[in-house]
Amino acid sequence: MDRSSEIADFLRSRRARITPDQAGLEQDGRARRVPGLRRDEVARLAGVSTEYYTRLEQGRAGTPSPQVVESLAHALQLDLAEREHLTDLLARPAPARRAPAAPQRVRPGLHLMLQTLEHVPAFILGRRTDVLAANRLARAVLTDFDALPVPQRNLARYYLLDPDARERVGDWAQVAAETVAMLRLEAGRHPHDRRLADLVGELTLRSPEFTTWWNDHRVLRRTHGTKHYHHPVVGDLHFSYESLQPPGDPDQTLCVYNAEPGSTTAEALRLLSSWTTPGPKEPTPSTDAR
């Protein structure tokens, strides 16, 4: 990403969505040529000069202090994910890595946890929404990520490029747009991630909706919420999901899709689990039998 362009586009998009009334400003009688707040109004709300804010929005102000970043976040009414993204964008950029980042690994204890959560779908996301591991029900409810080539085991790629996802995922447009917002947050944290850039390029070329959502500059960190799926075998499934960061690796997220006990979803999962449970292996014939 071009850091200056990202800063400018993000700040412009955030101030464009806030009206003077929402910011608590009185109308000054001047004709408004831009939607939302002007630069001088943001500067006044943040307690900085208009000249400084203009240079900041143009990516020419260096690295602002945490106090200035917090003042800007307050003036622009940013949520927690947007504050995190602004901090990433305005931080001093780290030098680009010449060598690619090491592949992410899921430690044995987390693999065991996925097996323990055998009654609900659960999976582990890494950077770029890569699916690092998934239990049997997650593969049955979404798609069998284990059957895909490793580079294609990615949640954003599944939602945006797999035709089956549009039929299976309830509120597909909302879920897909939110996933793009998750990638935006990732791009701010890892601006030199070559694989992330390749993924964005692929989605830009192959997904008709991706560019519009990407240019919205929306950012999102999923924590909890609801999910709805249309499974071709067991019908509608409704979940309450929780997204947790395992201790020791901030770039991995454990996602668990919980079902209300006694609900139709819980019963459907029980049936789905029984249908997808591997049968007993036949004994290997001995040498004499062969």
N, C-alpha and C positions, 0 to 999 in steps of 0.2 A: 504494500500500500504506500501511496505518497502521503507522508505524515501531514504536511501542510494542507493538502486537499481534504484529508479526513477531518482534521480539526475544523476547517472552515465549513465544510458541509454539515458536520454534526451540530456546531453551534448555530448556524443559520437555521437548520431544521428545527432546533429546540426553541429558538426565540420566535420563529414564525408561527408556532402553535399557541402562543400565549397572547391574549389580548390585553390592552392597557387596563381594562376593568378587572381582569383576573389577577393582574399584577398589583392592583391597588393604586394605579396612577390616574390622575385627572386628565381629561382631554385638554390639550393645549391649543386647539383650534387649527393646527397645521394639517395640511392635506397629507394623507398617509399613502406613500408610494409602494410600501411593502406590507404584506400581511404580518400580523403580530407586532412584536416590539421592534423598535429601531435600535441601532447600536448604542446611541447615546442613552437610551432608556435602560438598556441592560447595564451599561457602565454605571449609571446613577444608582440602580438597585444594588449593584455589587460593590459600590464604594470605590470604584477605580475611575481613572480618567477615560474619556472617550478615545483619545489617541492610543492609550495603552490597550484598551479592549479591542480596538481596530487592529492593532498589530498582533494581538493575541489570536484573533479570529483568522488572521492571515498567516498564522504560524510563524510570525517574525518576532515574538516577544520572549524567546528563550523558555526557560522552565520556571513557571510561576510558583510561588510559595504555596504550601498546603492551605494557608488561610485564604489566599486569593481563589484557589480552586473551590473551597467550601463556599465562599461568597458567591461565586458564579453558579454553583449548583443550587444554592438557595434562591438566587434571583431567577434562574431558569426553571425552578420547581422540578428538579430532577428526582427520579426515584433512585433506589439503592443501586440497581444495575446501571443506570445512566451515570450516576456519580462515579461508579467504578470505571466505566468506560471513559469518562472525561479525564479521570486521573491517569489512566493508561495512555491516552492520547497526548496529554500535556507533559508526561514524564520525559526525562531525558532519554532519547532513544538508545537502546543497546545496539552495539555493532552487530551486523549481520553475521550469522554463523556460516562458515564455509562448508563444514561437514553437516549432513542432515542429522536431525535429532534422533537419539536412540529409540528403537521401538518400545512402546509401552508394554509392560508386563503386569498381569494380575497375579498378586501373591496367592499362595496356596490357601491361606485362610479365607480369602474372599471367594475363591472357587468353591470351597466347602460350604460357605454361607449360601451360595446360590443353590447348591444341592439340598441344603436344609430347608430352604424356602420352596418346597416342592408343590405346595398347594396354590401358589399364586405366581403370576409371571414376574420375573426379576431379571435384570441385566445390568451390566456395567459399561458406562460410556467413558471414553477417553477424550483426548483432544480431537477437535474437528467433528465431534459427535460420532467418532469411531466406536463401533460396538465391539468391545474387547472380550466379553463373555456374556452368555445368556443361558438361562436354564430352559428346561424342556417346554414349559408352558409359555414362556416368552417367545420361543421359536414357533410354537403352535398358534399363538394369538396374532403375532405380527407376521414374521416370515422366518424361514430357516436360515439365519445368518451363517450358521456353521457350514451350510452347503455352498455358500458363495465363496469366490476367491477372496483372499484376505483384503486386498485393496478396495473391494466393493462392500465390505461389512461396515456400513456407515448409515446412521439413522436419517440424516438429511438426504442422502442419496436415495434411500428407500422411499421416503415420503414424496420426494419431488420427481423421481424418475421411474419408479416402478408403477406400471398401470394398475396393478392389484391394490396398491395402497389407496388409490382414490375410491375404490369400492369398499375397502375394509375399514378405513379410518373414518369414524364419525367426525363431522365438522372439519373435513379435510383441509379446506382453505385456511382456517384459523390455525390448525396444528402445523401446517406447512409454513405459514408465515412466522409463527413463533419459533420454529426451528431455524429459519433464516436469521431471526433476531439473535438466537444463540450463537450462530456463526459470526455475526457482527461483533458480539462481545469477545469471542475468541480472537478475531482479527486484531482487535485493539490490544489484547494481551500478548499476542505472538505475531507481530507485524512481519517477521521474516520467515514465517513457516511456509516452506515451499509446497508441501503437500496441501496445506490449506488453500494456497493460491491456485493450485491445480484443480482442487475441488470446486472453488468458486468459478474458475474458468469453465469447467465442464457443465456446472449447473446453469451458467449464463447462456451457454450455447444450446443446451438441450431442454431446459425448462422454460416454457413461455411466461410463467409468472415470476420467476426468480428475480429478474432485473428490477421489476417494480418494487418488490419487497426489499431487496438489497438497498436500493436507493432511498428508501424511507429512513434509513439510519436508525431504525428501532433496535434496541438492545434488550436482552432478556436473560435472566438467570432463573431457570426453573427450580422451584423449591417444593411445591405441593399443588395439588389441584385435582381435576377430574378428567377422565378419559372415556371415550365411547368407541367401541369397535363393532363392526358387523361381521361376525365369523360365518363362513359359508356352511359350516356343519352345525354349530350349536346356537347360531343366531346372535342377538344383540348382547353385548357385554358392557357393563358399566363399572368403572373402577374409580377409587380414590388413590391417587399416586403420591408417593413421597420420594424426593430426591435428596440423597445424603452423600456428603463427602467423607470417604473413609479416612481415618487418621493416617498421616504419613504420606499422602499423595493428593495434593490439591487439584491435580489434573484428571482425577478419576471421580466418577459419580455413580453411586449405587441407586438404581431406580427400581422401586417396588410398586406393583399394581395390586392394591388390596381390594378385596371384595367383602361386602357386608355379609356376616354369617347368616345363613338361612335364606339368602336372596336367590333370585333366579340365576344371577351371575355365578354365585358360589356353586350352585348345582350344575350349571353348565361347565364350569371349570373341572368339577369332579368327573363329569362324563368325558370331557376332553382329555383329562389326565389318564383315565382308564383306557381310552382308545389309542393314546400315544405311548403308553408304557411298553417298553420292549419286552417281547416274550422271552421265556427261558431259552438259553442257548442249547442246541443239541450237542450231546457229547461227541468229542472227536474220536473217530474209530481208531482202535489200536492197530499196531502194525500187523498183528496176526489176523485181525478181522479183515483188513484190507487185502 
